[in-house]
């Protein structure tokens, strides 16, 4: 069902358009006395439609306008069709009127007008029939007494829309059957891997809801767009200033392309993507391309087969694979495109990718480079130099700026929407006309600027004030935002604080807060000891005081920045700007503030009064902010763990006394990560996990060195064993410590980072023992510390080497199980740097021969680190462990013709060239003979 406000705004647009068409038709009939009867009938019908629409418009002011958004449709298709028909009539009549102005005598005008009526008799009759049907629908809508009933009338009348949608549904059903019912388990796994929880349809639906009826037709009807749809291997770049409506236009472009693809009989395919600054996952080249690949695979079984084949070649069973490890996604996409005659790819918001923009452009620019390619691409972004240099001259460039006709429709809709909401009441019609003219004239192609000025005009109380304000409108978006902050600064301190904190939460929150959670967060003051009833601001007050800076999300569950430019503006405020610096976004300081708010909240005394510790579901449901605070209080201090104010609160949260607050946090953390409902089995499981899991284990898996050190100083046992292992094991696995039992064991690790290395180093400095094994609670077996380390799914040699050096100092030893998990030959490529972190004394005896051979393969004939202490070892004797080390070095030197080393070792007492290895039965002499 369409959003009623979109329905109302569509009616407003039709009122203005029908009025205009009627006036032009009436002038023709008035001046041409002998006008055909069909033309007079048309004028009468248009007059009747004007009356119907005016009455319907007024009626919509008083009936229910509660938004209903359970369908992708944003406005009734029947009104879209009516708009397009009237627009076509208007354009042709306007050409006739323009030509009339150049003529002189009245008699000549009349003669020419009769000849110039732009429709023949049959076309005029067809127009009469079509408009009569539309008027019947509008008249029927007048009988409805609820918005739902009005929408039902329009929906039932949309026969053309239904025809189009029947084709779309046919293709959609085919895709859904293929994806959801006909795929086997491996195909579903492959598709799910590439989709990566990315759903561009959600963002498309949001953009489509913002689209005003009739706007964007200047491009949809343009030669550039027609050529893009008709020609193979055609490439367009649409650029525009901030606020010009690029994303909304993208949604219209996608809709039209999708209708064409749906009618192609399966020979064409469309894939699209929206880059959104609010979701960093959408700003990475691999995620953009993988989403496009996943969409193409849904059109036919041949493309799905290619996807599956490629997935099988790089995906290793039992191990989590990253997109970066996959073969080129561009190559895969181009291979899949060969199963179609035409492929259309649309990507919006390239400029929102920030520091990833160059990488994204580099990858996307590889598409369709071959002359015979059937891929056509269309990108939308701001006009930025790096994008221009990457795309031109290969891409045809079209500059986007909102046309006056589009702006006028947008202004009408904006004003009418605010009137329906009771926010804008204009008594004098001439003032309304002046507002419309001024906003359209000054907008400079920016829909966003118009919306902000409309919000400002709503704040004024009289028509005279609004009329005076038109003479002093800000020239651009940044000036507009500055004026908004100036107005906020004139309000009470509580309002200023509300606005300052709201924008910080919306821009910097690790995950979007629900409206209820945001209200709870805004009620918290640092230093507050308990929750206070009546301190939460209302949703309406947040939206009112932050007007033009924020908006309610399409799902009605969240509040978000109103536009990308809001975030940019708040980040750009200079620290020296005394008037506005309190609103400035400072990533480091403001993230620390959010972390302190989360900890203040978790430390509330009220939480210590909870009777049922085990009931996480109830606790997380009742306390809206709790899940966010439980998960992210440490994230906000990344890189700033030494901050005294934050650390003090963290020490309170993880105090050694195992307070109720600490236990509740731990149980909730486990509950959220495991994703289970509360029940007897889950309660028993969480209870078992909580036993033995202390604050130090938690500080370790959160990888916070200052907190680790403080807890050890408070007497926590650095080697305490728990269901998660020792604190050292927790530090290695990081957030993977709390992992669902459904996750495969070999895929359960988290990336090893420098933060991991710092946490491990801190524990080792405080006497952590790496020789202790770790019991994996879900899989019922023990692993060594190094085997646990090598479970990491992503390899960054530098922090990994830092971890190895710390762990070997703490008695960790490399064995065959750990080496197998490491898979040096395949996972690490040239693994020399990692292997050289180990002295032979760090390798279990049973694995030393294999280790030396592996080191030799990776290092060539360069002497390994184990030669560093050779002279000292020879001097101190060759019995016991020293003899084993010398024997390992002898084997290596023999295999790689290290003659000088061989002479040194063989001169040592007790070393024999014929001594055979227990592992493979070969002596140094055998190895030298093999060469």
TAQUIHU-V782276 format. One record per residue. N is the residue number from 1. RES is the residue in one letter. SS is DSSP state (H for helix, E for strand, C for the rest). OMEGA is omega in radians with two decimals (* if undefined). NEAR is the number of other ideal C-beta (glycine too) atoms within 8 Angstrom. Layout:
n	res	ss	omega	near
N	RES	SS	OMEGA	NEAR
N	RES	SS	OMEGA	NEAR
This chain:
n	res	ss	omega	near
1	X	C	-3.11	9
2	X	C	3.01	14
3	X	C	-3.10	11
4	X	H	3.12	15
5	X	H	3.04	11
6	X	H	3.07	12
7	X	H	-3.13	17
8	X	H	-3.13	14
9	X	H	3.07	15
10	X	H	3.09	15
11	X	H	3.12	13
12	X	H	3.12	12
13	X	H	3.13	15
14	X	H	3.11	14
15	X	H	-3.11	12
16	X	H	-3.08	11
17	X	H	3.11	13
18	X	H	3.08	13
19	X	H	-3.08	9
20	X	H	3.13	9
21	X	H	3.12	13
22	X	H	-3.11	13
23	X	H	-3.12	8
24	X	H	3.11	12
25	X	H	-3.14	13
26	X	H	3.12	11
27	X	H	3.11	9
28	X	H	-3.11	15
29	X	H	3.14	11
30	X	H	-3.05	6
31	X	H	-3.11	9
32	X	C	-3.03	11
33	X	C	-3.10	5
34	X	C	-3.13	4
35	X	C	3.14	10
36	X	C	-3.14	8
37	X	H	-3.12	5
38	X	H	3.12	10
39	X	H	3.09	13
40	X	H	3.10	10
41	X	H	3.12	9
42	X	H	3.12	13
43	X	H	3.12	13
44	X	H	3.14	8
45	X	H	3.12	12
46	X	H	3.09	14
47	X	H	3.10	10
48	X	H	3.11	9
49	X	H	3.10	14
50	X	H	-3.13	12
51	X	H	3.14	8
52	X	H	-3.10	12
53	X	H	3.11	13
54	X	H	3.12	9
55	X	H	-3.14	9
56	X	H	3.12	12
57	X	H	3.13	13
58	X	H	-3.14	8
59	X	H	-3.14	9
60	X	H	3.11	15
61	X	C	-2.97	8
62	X	C	3.11	5
63	X	C	-3.05	11
64	X	C	3.11	7
65	X	C	3.11	11
66	X	C	-3.08	6
67	X	C	3.05	8
68	X	C	-2.97	11
69	X	C	-3.10	9
70	X	C	-3.14	4
71	X	C	-3.10	6
72	X	C	-3.09	6
73	X	C	-3.14	8
74	X	C	3.09	9
75	X	C	-3.08	13
76	X	C	3.13	15
77	X	H	-3.13	11
78	X	H	3.10	13
79	X	H	3.06	14
80	X	H	-3.11	12
81	X	H	3.12	12
82	X	H	3.12	10
83	X	H	-3.09	14
84	X	H	3.12	10
85	X	H	-3.13	12
86	X	H	3.13	12
87	X	H	3.12	11
88	X	H	3.10	8
89	X	H	-3.09	10
90	X	H	-3.12	12
91	X	H	-3.12	8
92	X	H	3.09	10
93	X	H	-3.14	13
94	X	H	3.09	9
95	X	H	3.12	9
96	X	H	-3.12	13
97	X	H	-3.14	10
98	X	H	-3.13	7
99	X	H	-3.13	10
100	X	H	-3.04	11
101	X	C	-3.07	6
102	X	C	-3.08	4
103	X	C	-3.04	9
104	X	C	-2.96	4
105	X	C	-3.10	6
106	X	H	-3.10	5
107	X	H	3.09	6
108	X	H	3.12	9
109	X	H	-3.10	12
110	X	H	-3.13	11
111	X	H	-3.12	8
112	X	H	-3.11	11
113	X	H	-3.14	13
114	X	H	-3.14	10
115	X	H	-3.02	6
116	X	H	3.10	9
117	X	C	-2.87	13
118	X	C	-3.13	7
119	X	C	3.05	7
120	X	C	-3.02	5
121	X	H	-3.11	7
122	X	H	3.12	6
123	X	H	3.13	8
124	X	H	3.11	14
125	X	H	3.12	9
126	X	H	3.08	8
127	X	H	3.11	12
128	X	H	-3.13	12
129	X	H	-3.11	8
130	X	H	-3.11	9
131	X	H	3.09	13
132	X	H	3.10	9
133	X	H	3.11	9
134	X	H	-3.11	13
135	X	H	3.08	12
136	X	H	3.13	8
137	X	H	-3.13	12
138	X	H	3.13	12
139	X	H	3.09	9
140	X	H	-3.14	10
141	X	H	3.13	11
142	X	H	-3.11	10
143	X	C	-3.10	6
144	X	C	-3.13	12
145	X	C	3.04	5
146	X	C	3.10	8
147	X	H	3.13	14
148	X	H	3.13	9
149	X	H	3.09	9
150	X	H	-3.12	14
151	X	H	3.10	14
152	X	H	3.11	9
153	X	H	-3.12	12
154	X	H	-3.10	15
155	X	H	-3.13	11
156	X	H	-3.09	6
157	X	H	-3.02	11
158	X	C	-3.09	12
159	X	H	3.13	6
160	X	H	3.10	8
161	X	H	-3.13	12
162	X	H	3.10	8
163	X	H	3.13	8
164	X	H	-3.10	11
165	X	H	3.11	8
166	X	H	3.08	8
167	X	H	-3.14	11
168	X	H	-3.12	11
169	X	H	3.14	8
170	X	H	3.11	9
171	X	H	-3.13	12
172	X	H	3.13	8
173	X	H	3.12	8
174	X	H	3.13	8
175	X	H	-3.11	10
176	X	H	3.10	9
177	X	H	-3.12	9
178	X	H	-3.05	12
179	X	H	-2.93	11
180	X	H	-3.01	6
181	X	H	-3.03	7
182	X	C	-3.10	5
183	X	C	3.00	11
184	X	C	-3.04	5
185	X	H	-3.10	6
186	X	H	3.10	8
187	X	H	3.08	10
188	X	H	3.13	10
189	X	H	-3.14	9
190	X	H	-3.13	13
191	X	H	3.12	14
192	X	H	3.12	7
193	X	H	-3.10	10
194	X	H	3.14	13
195	X	H	3.05	11
196	X	C	3.11	10
197	X	C	3.13	5
198	X	C	-3.13	12
199	X	C	-3.11	7
200	X	H	3.13	11
201	X	H	3.14	7
202	X	H	-3.14	7
203	X	H	3.09	10
204	X	H	-3.14	12
205	X	H	3.11	10
206	X	H	-3.14	10
207	X	H	-3.13	13
208	X	H	3.12	13
209	X	H	-3.12	11
210	X	C	-3.06	9
211	X	C	3.13	12
212	X	C	-3.13	11
213	X	C	3.04	15
214	X	C	-3.12	12
215	X	C	3.11	13
216	X	C	-3.10	12
217	X	H	3.12	9
218	X	H	3.12	9
219	X	H	-3.12	14
220	X	H	3.13	10
221	X	C	-3.04	7
222	X	C	3.07	9
223	X	H	-3.14	5
224	X	H	-3.12	10
225	X	H	3.11	13
226	X	H	3.13	9
227	X	H	-3.14	9
228	X	H	3.14	12
229	X	H	-3.00	10
230	X	H	-3.06	5
231	X	C	3.03	8
232	X	C	3.05	7
233	X	C	3.14	11
234	X	C	-3.01	9
235	X	E	-3.11	12
236	X	E	2.99	14
237	X	E	3.09	15
238	X	E	-3.13	14
239	X	E	3.12	13
240	X	E	-3.14	13
241	X	C	3.08	10
242	X	C	3.09	11
243	X	C	-3.09	11
244	X	C	3.08	13
245	X	C	-3.08	14
246	X	H	-3.10	14
247	X	H	3.09	12
248	X	H	3.08	14
249	X	H	3.11	13
250	X	H	-3.14	14
251	X	H	3.11	13
252	X	H	3.11	14
253	X	H	-3.14	14
254	X	H	-3.13	12
255	X	H	-3.13	9
256	X	H	3.11	10
257	X	H	-3.12	12
258	X	H	3.10	10
259	X	H	3.13	11
260	X	H	3.12	10
261	X	H	-3.12	12
262	X	H	-3.12	11
263	X	C	-3.05	7
264	X	C	-3.13	10
265	X	C	3.08	4
266	X	C	-3.13	7
267	X	C	-3.12	7
268	X	E	3.10	12
269	X	E	3.13	14
270	X	E	3.00	13
271	X	E	-3.08	13
272	X	E	-3.10	14
273	X	E	3.08	13
274	X	E	3.00	14
275	X	C	-3.03	14
276	X	C	-3.09	10
277	X	C	-3.12	10
278	X	C	-3.13	6
279	X	C	-3.05	7
280	X	H	3.12	5
281	X	H	-3.12	9
282	X	H	-3.06	12
283	X	H	-3.11	14
284	X	C	-3.08	10
285	X	H	-3.09	11
286	X	H	3.14	9
287	X	H	3.10	13
288	X	H	-3.09	15
289	X	H	-3.12	13
290	X	H	3.08	14
291	X	H	3.10	15
292	X	H	3.12	13
293	X	H	-3.12	15
294	X	H	-3.14	13
295	X	H	3.14	12
296	X	H	-3.08	15
297	X	H	-3.12	13
298	X	C	-3.06	9
299	X	C	3.09	10
300	X	C	-3.06	9
301	X	H	3.13	6
302	X	H	3.13	7
303	X	H	3.07	14
304	X	H	3.13	14
305	X	H	3.10	8
306	X	H	3.12	13
307	X	H	-3.10	16
308	X	H	-3.14	11
309	X	H	3.13	8
310	X	H	3.12	12
311	X	H	-3.11	12
312	X	H	-3.09	9
313	X	H	-3.09	7
314	X	H	-3.10	10
315	X	C	-3.12	9
316	X	C	-3.14	6
317	X	C	3.09	4
318	X	C	3.13	6
319	X	C	3.13	9
320	X	C	-3.12	6
321	X	C	3.12	10
322	X	C	-3.14	8
323	X	H	-3.12	9
324	X	H	3.13	5
325	X	H	-3.09	6
326	X	C	2.98	11
327	X	C	-3.07	8
328	X	C	3.10	6
329	X	H	3.08	13
330	X	H	3.12	10
331	X	H	3.13	8
332	X	H	-3.13	14
333	X	H	-3.14	14
334	X	H	3.07	11
335	X	H	3.13	9
336	X	H	-3.09	13
337	X	H	-3.13	13
338	X	C	3.12	7
339	X	C	3.14	8
340	X	C	3.01	14
341	X	C	3.09	6
342	X	E	3.05	11
343	X	E	3.14	13
344	X	E	3.13	14
345	X	E	-3.12	13
346	X	E	3.11	16
347	X	E	-3.14	15
348	X	E	2.98	14
349	X	C	-3.14	14
350	X	H	-3.12	15
351	X	H	-3.13	9
352	X	H	-3.12	10
353	X	H	3.07	11
354	X	H	-3.09	7
355	X	H	3.08	5
356	X	H	-3.00	10
357	X	H	-3.10	13
358	X	H	3.12	9
359	X	H	3.14	8
360	X	H	-3.14	15
361	X	H	-3.13	13
362	X	H	-3.12	10
363	X	H	-3.10	12
364	X	H	-3.11	14
365	X	C	3.08	10
366	X	C	-3.09	7
367	X	C	3.05	12
368	X	C	-3.12	9
369	X	C	3.11	6
370	X	C	-3.02	5
371	X	C	-3.09	4
372	X	C	3.14	5
373	X	C	3.10	12
374	X	C	-3.11	12
375	X	E	3.02	12
376	X	E	-3.10	16
377	X	E	3.08	13
378	X	E	-3.11	14
379	X	E	3.08	14
380	X	E	-3.14	17
381	X	E	2.91	14
382	X	C	3.10	10
383	X	C	3.13	9
384	X	C	-3.00	9
385	X	H	-3.10	5
386	X	H	3.09	9
387	X	H	3.12	16
388	X	H	-3.11	11
389	X	H	-3.12	7
390	X	H	-2.99	9
391	X	H	-3.10	13
392	X	C	0.07	8
393	X	C	-3.07	3
394	X	C	-3.13	6
395	X	C	3.00	11
396	X	E	-3.02	8
397	X	E	3.06	10
398	X	E	3.13	11
399	X	E	-3.13	8
400	X	E	2.92	14
401	X	C	-3.09	9
402	X	C	3.09	14
403	X	C	-3.11	7
404	X	H	3.13	7
405	X	H	3.10	8
406	X	H	-3.13	14
407	X	H	-3.13	15
408	X	H	3.10	11
409	X	H	-3.13	14
410	X	H	3.13	13
411	X	H	3.09	14
412	X	H	-3.08	13
413	X	H	3.13	14
414	X	H	-3.11	11
415	X	H	-3.13	14
416	X	H	3.10	12
417	X	H	3.13	11
418	X	H	3.07	11
419	X	H	3.11	12
420	X	H	-3.13	11
421	X	C	3.14	9
422	X	C	-3.10	5
423	X	C	-3.07	6
424	X	C	3.12	10
425	X	C	3.14	5
426	X	C	-3.08	12
427	X	C	-3.04	5
428	X	C	-3.05	7
429	X	H	-3.11	6
430	X	H	3.08	6
431	X	H	3.10	12
432	X	H	3.11	10
433	X	H	3.13	8
434	X	H	3.12	10
435	X	H	-3.12	14
436	X	H	-3.12	12
437	X	H	-3.08	8
438	X	H	-3.11	10
439	X	H	3.12	13
440	X	H	-3.09	12
441	X	H	-3.04	6
442	X	H	-3.00	9
443	X	C	-3.12	12
444	X	C	3.07	8
445	X	C	-3.05	10
446	X	C	3.03	14
447	X	H	-3.08	13
448	X	H	3.13	14
449	X	H	3.13	14
450	X	H	-3.12	15
451	X	H	-3.13	11
452	X	H	-3.14	13
453	X	H	3.08	11
454	X	H	3.09	14
455	X	H	-3.13	10
456	X	H	-3.13	12
457	X	H	3.08	11
458	X	H	-3.11	10
459	X	H	-3.12	7
460	X	C	-2.94	9
461	X	C	-3.10	3
462	X	C	3.09	6
463	X	H	3.12	9
464	X	H	3.11	6
465	X	H	-3.13	9
466	X	H	-3.14	13
467	X	H	3.10	9
468	X	H	-3.11	8
469	X	H	-3.12	11
470	X	H	-3.13	10
471	X	H	-3.07	5
472	X	H	3.13	5
473	X	C	3.11	9
474	X	C	-3.01	7
475	X	C	-3.06	5
476	X	C	-3.06	9
477	X	H	-3.11	13
478	X	H	3.09	9
479	X	H	3.10	9
480	X	H	3.13	13
481	X	H	3.10	15
482	X	H	3.12	10
483	X	H	3.09	10
484	X	H	3.13	13
485	X	H	3.08	11
486	X	H	3.13	9
487	X	H	3.10	9
488	X	H	-3.13	12
489	X	H	3.12	8
490	X	C	-3.11	5
491	X	C	-3.11	8
492	X	C	-3.11	5
493	X	H	-3.12	5
494	X	H	3.12	6
495	X	H	3.12	10
496	X	H	3.14	12
497	X	H	3.12	8
498	X	H	-3.13	14
499	X	H	-3.13	13
500	X	H	-3.07	10
501	X	H	3.13	10
502	X	H	-3.09	14
503	X	H	3.10	16
504	X	H	3.12	12
505	X	H	-3.07	13
506	X	H	-3.07	12
507	X	H	-3.00	10
508	X	H	-3.10	10
509	X	C	3.14	10
510	X	C	3.02	7
511	X	C	-3.07	7
512	X	C	3.09	8
513	X	C	2.96	12
514	X	E	3.12	9
515	X	H	3.13	11
516	X	H	3.13	7
517	X	H	3.11	11
518	X	H	3.12	15
519	X	H	3.14	14
520	X	H	-3.14	13
521	X	H	-3.11	14
522	X	H	-3.14	13
523	X	C	-3.02	10
524	X	C	3.03	10
525	X	C	3.09	5
526	X	C	-3.10	8
527	X	C	3.13	5
528	X	C	-3.05	9
529	X	C	-3.11	5
530	X	C	3.10	7
531	X	C	-3.11	7
532	X	C	3.11	7
533	X	C	3.07	4
534	X	C	-3.08	4
535	X	C	-3.09	6
536	X	C	3.09	8
537	X	C	3.13	8
538	X	C	3.08	7
539	X	H	-3.11	8
540	X	H	-3.13	6
541	X	H	3.09	9
542	X	H	-3.13	16
543	X	H	-3.10	12
544	X	H	-3.06	7
545	X	H	3.13	11
546	X	C	-3.06	12
547	X	E	-3.14	11
548	X	C	3.10	11
549	X	C	-3.08	11
550	X	E	3.07	14
551	X	E	3.07	8
552	X	E	-3.11	8
553	X	C	-3.09	11
554	X	C	-3.14	7
555	X	C	3.09	5
556	X	C	-3.07	7
557	X	C	-3.04	6
558	X	E	2.94	11
559	X	E	-3.05	13
560	X	E	3.04	11
561	X	E	-3.06	13
562	X	C	-3.08	10
563	X	C	3.11	8
564	X	H	-3.09	9
565	X	H	3.09	12
566	X	H	3.11	13
567	X	H	-3.14	11
568	X	H	-3.13	9
569	X	H	-3.09	11
570	X	H	3.07	13
571	X	H	-3.03	8
572	X	H	-3.13	7
573	X	C	-3.14	12
574	X	C	3.09	7
575	X	C	-3.13	7
576	X	C	-3.13	5
577	X	C	-3.03	9
578	X	C	-3.08	5
579	X	C	-2.97	7
580	X	C	-3.00	10
581	X	H	3.09	11
582	X	H	3.13	6
583	X	H	-3.08	11
584	X	C	3.09	12
585	X	C	3.07	12
586	X	C	-2.98	7
587	X	H	-3.07	7
588	X	H	-3.07	8
589	X	H	-3.08	7
590	X	H	3.07	11
591	X	H	3.06	13
592	X	H	3.11	14
593	X	H	3.14	10
594	X	H	3.09	13
595	X	H	3.10	15
596	X	H	3.08	12
597	X	H	3.13	11
598	X	H	-3.12	14
599	X	H	3.07	15
600	X	H	3.14	14
601	X	H	-3.11	13
602	X	H	-3.13	14
603	X	C	-3.14	10
604	X	C	3.09	12
605	X	H	-3.11	7
606	X	H	-3.07	7
607	X	H	3.10	11
608	X	H	-3.12	8
609	X	H	-3.10	6
610	X	C	-3.07	9
611	X	C	-3.04	3
612	X	C	-3.13	6
613	X	C	-3.02	8
614	X	C	-3.03	9
615	X	C	-3.11	8
616	X	H	-3.10	12
617	X	H	-3.14	9
618	X	H	-3.11	9
619	X	H	-3.11	12
620	X	H	3.13	13
621	X	H	-3.07	6
622	X	H	-3.08	5
623	X	C	-2.94	8
624	X	C	-3.09	8
625	X	C	-2.92	12
626	X	H	-3.10	12
627	X	H	3.12	9
628	X	H	-3.12	14
629	X	H	3.14	12
630	X	H	-3.04	13
631	X	H	-2.85	11
632	X	H	-3.08	12
633	X	C	3.13	14
634	X	C	-3.12	10
635	X	H	-3.06	9
636	X	H	-3.13	12
637	X	H	-3.14	15
638	X	C	-3.13	9
639	X	C	-3.11	5
640	X	C	-3.07	10
641	X	C	-3.13	12
642	X	C	3.14	6
643	X	C	-2.98	9
644	X	H	-3.08	6
645	X	H	3.12	8
646	X	H	-3.08	14
647	X	H	3.11	13
648	X	H	3.11	8
649	X	H	3.12	12
650	X	H	3.11	14
651	X	H	3.09	10
652	X	H	-3.12	9
653	X	H	-3.09	13
654	X	C	-3.12	11
655	X	C	-3.04	10
656	X	C	-3.08	9
657	X	C	-3.12	5
658	X	C	3.14	8
659	X	C	3.10	8
660	X	H	3.13	9
661	X	H	3.12	12
662	X	H	-3.13	13
663	X	H	3.13	11
664	X	H	3.10	12
665	X	H	-3.11	11
666	X	H	-3.12	11
667	X	H	3.12	13
668	X	H	3.12	14
669	X	H	3.10	12
670	X	H	-3.10	12
671	X	H	-3.10	14
672	X	H	-3.10	12
673	X	H	-3.13	10
674	X	H	3.04	10
675	X	C	-3.14	5
676	X	C	3.00	7
677	X	C	3.07	5
678	X	C	3.11	11
679	X	C	-3.07	7
680	X	H	-3.13	5
681	X	H	-3.13	6
682	X	H	3.13	12
683	X	H	3.13	10
684	X	H	-3.14	8
685	X	H	-3.13	8
686	X	H	3.11	13
687	X	H	3.13	9
688	X	H	3.13	8
689	X	H	-3.09	11
690	X	H	3.12	11
691	X	C	3.12	8
692	X	C	3.10	8
693	X	C	-3.06	11
694	X	C	3.12	12
695	X	H	-3.12	12
696	X	H	3.06	14
697	X	H	-3.11	15
698	X	H	3.09	13
699	X	H	3.13	13
700	X	H	-3.12	14
701	X	H	2.98	14
702	X	C	3.05	10
703	X	C	-3.13	11
704	X	C	-3.05	12
705	X	H	-3.13	11
706	X	H	3.13	9
707	X	H	3.07	14
708	X	H	-3.11	17
709	X	H	-3.13	10
710	X	H	-3.12	10
711	X	H	3.10	13
712	X	H	3.09	11
713	X	H	3.12	6
714	X	C	3.06	7
715	X	C	3.09	6
716	X	C	-3.11	11
717	X	C	-3.06	7
718	X	C	-3.14	13
719	X	C	-3.12	11
720	X	C	-3.12	12
721	X	C	3.12	8
722	X	E	3.09	11
723	X	C	3.10	9
724	X	C	-3.04	13
725	X	E	3.09	12
726	X	C	3.05	15
727	X	H	3.12	15
728	X	H	3.10	20
729	X	H	3.11	13
730	X	H	3.14	14
731	X	H	-3.13	15
732	X	H	-3.05	13
733	X	H	3.13	17
734	X	H	-3.12	12
735	X	H	3.06	9
736	X	H	3.09	9
737	X	H	3.13	12
738	X	C	-3.03	10
739	X	C	-3.14	10
740	X	C	3.08	7
741	X	C	3.13	6
742	X	C	-3.12	3
743	X	C	3.13	8
744	X	C	-3.07	8
745	X	H	-3.07	9
746	X	H	3.13	8
747	X	H	-2.95	10
748	X	C	-3.11	10
749	X	C	3.05	10
750	X	C	-3.11	9
751	X	C	3.05	10
752	X	C	-3.10	13
753	X	C	3.08	8
754	X	H	3.07	8
755	X	H	3.04	8
756	X	H	-3.12	15
757	X	H	3.13	13
758	X	H	3.13	10
759	X	H	3.11	14
760	X	H	3.13	16
761	X	H	3.12	11
762	X	H	3.14	11
763	X	H	3.14	14
764	X	H	3.09	14
765	X	H	3.12	6
766	X	C	2.97	10
767	X	C	3.02	7
768	X	C	-3.09	13
769	X	C	-3.10	10
770	X	C	3.11	13
771	X	C	3.13	8
772	X	C	3.13	10
773	X	C	-3.14	7
774	X	E	3.08	12
775	X	E	3.10	9
776	X	E	-2.93	10
777	X	C	-3.06	7
778	X	C	-2.99	7
779	X	C	2.97	6
780	X	C	3.03	4
781	X	E	-3.14	6
782	X	E	3.07	7
783	X	E	3.08	10
784	X	C	-3.12	13
785	X	H	-3.14	16
786	X	H	3.07	14
787	X	H	3.10	12
788	X	H	-3.14	14
789	X	H	-3.06	14
790	X	C	3.00	10
791	X	C	-3.12	12
792	X	C	-3.11	11
793	X	C	-3.10	11
794	X	C	-3.00	7
795	X	C	2.98	7
796	X	C	-2.98	9
797	X	H	-3.03	9
798	X	H	3.12	7
799	X	H	3.12	12
800	X	H	3.10	13
801	X	H	3.09	11
802	X	H	3.13	12
803	X	H	-3.12	14
804	X	H	-3.12	14
805	X	H	3.11	9
806	X	H	-3.06	12
807	X	H	3.11	15
808	X	H	3.02	14
809	X	H	-3.11	7
810	X	C	3.00	12
811	X	C	3.00	8
812	X	C	-3.10	13
813	X	C	3.13	11
814	X	E	3.08	12
815	X	C	-3.07	13
816	X	H	-3.13	9
817	X	H	3.12	9
818	X	H	3.14	13
819	X	H	3.09	13
820	X	H	3.10	7
821	X	H	3.12	10
822	X	H	3.13	10
823	X	C	-3.00	9
824	X	H	-3.05	12
825	X	H	-2.99	7
826	X	H	-3.02	5
827	X	H	-2.94	8
828	X	C	-3.04	12
829	X	C	3.02	4
830	X	C	-2.99	6
831	X	C	-3.03	11
832	X	H	-3.09	9
833	X	H	-3.12	9
834	X	H	-3.13	13
835	X	H	-3.13	13
836	X	C	3.04	10
837	X	C	-3.08	9
838	X	C	2.86	12
839	X	C	3.13	8
840	X	H	3.13	12
841	X	H	3.13	6
842	X	H	-3.07	9
843	X	E	3.10	13
844	X	C	-3.02	9
845	X	H	-3.08	6
846	X	H	-3.09	8
847	X	H	-3.00	13
848	X	H	-3.12	13
849	X	H	3.11	11
850	X	H	-3.14	10
851	X	H	-3.13	14
852	X	H	3.11	13
853	X	H	-3.14	9
854	X	H	3.11	13
855	X	H	-3.14	13
856	X	H	-3.14	12
857	X	H	-3.08	6
858	X	H	-3.00	11
859	X	H	-3.06	11
860	X	C	-3.08	5
861	X	C	3.09	6
862	X	C	-3.11	5
863	X	C	3.13	5
864	X	C	-3.10	11
865	X	H	-3.05	7
866	X	H	3.10	12
867	X	H	-3.01	9
868	X	H	-3.06	5
869	X	H	-3.04	7
870	X	H	-3.11	12
871	X	H	-3.14	7
872	X	H	-3.13	7
873	X	H	3.14	11
874	X	H	-3.11	12
875	X	H	-3.06	6
876	X	C	3.06	6
877	X	C	-3.07	6
878	X	C	3.08	11
879	X	C	3.09	6
880	X	C	-3.10	5
881	X	H	-3.14	6
882	X	H	3.14	11
883	X	H	3.13	11
884	X	H	3.13	10
885	X	H	3.12	12
886	X	H	3.13	14
887	X	H	3.11	12
888	X	H	3.14	13
889	X	H	3.09	14
890	X	H	3.13	14
891	X	H	-3.12	14
892	X	H	-3.11	14
893	X	H	3.13	13
894	X	H	-3.09	13
895	X	H	-3.04	11
896	X	C	2.99	8
897	X	C	3.09	7
898	X	C	-2.96	11
899	X	H	-3.09	7
900	X	H	3.12	6
901	X	H	3.12	12
902	X	H	-3.13	12
903	X	H	3.14	8
904	X	H	-3.04	11
905	X	H	-3.11	14
906	X	H	3.11	9
907	X	C	-3.11	6
908	X	C	-3.11	10
909	X	C	3.02	5
910	X	C	3.14	7
911	X	C	-3.07	13
912	X	C	-3.12	5
913	X	C	-3.12	10
914	X	C	3.12	7
915	X	C	-3.10	9
916	X	E	3.10	8
917	X	C	3.08	11
918	X	C	-3.07	5
919	X	C	-3.07	9
920	X	C	3.10	5
921	X	C	-3.11	6
922	X	C	3.08	8
923	X	E	3.08	10
924	X	H	3.12	14
925	X	H	3.09	9
926	X	H	-3.09	9
927	X	H	3.12	11
928	X	H	3.14	10
929	X	H	3.13	6
930	X	H	3.12	6
931	X	C	*	4
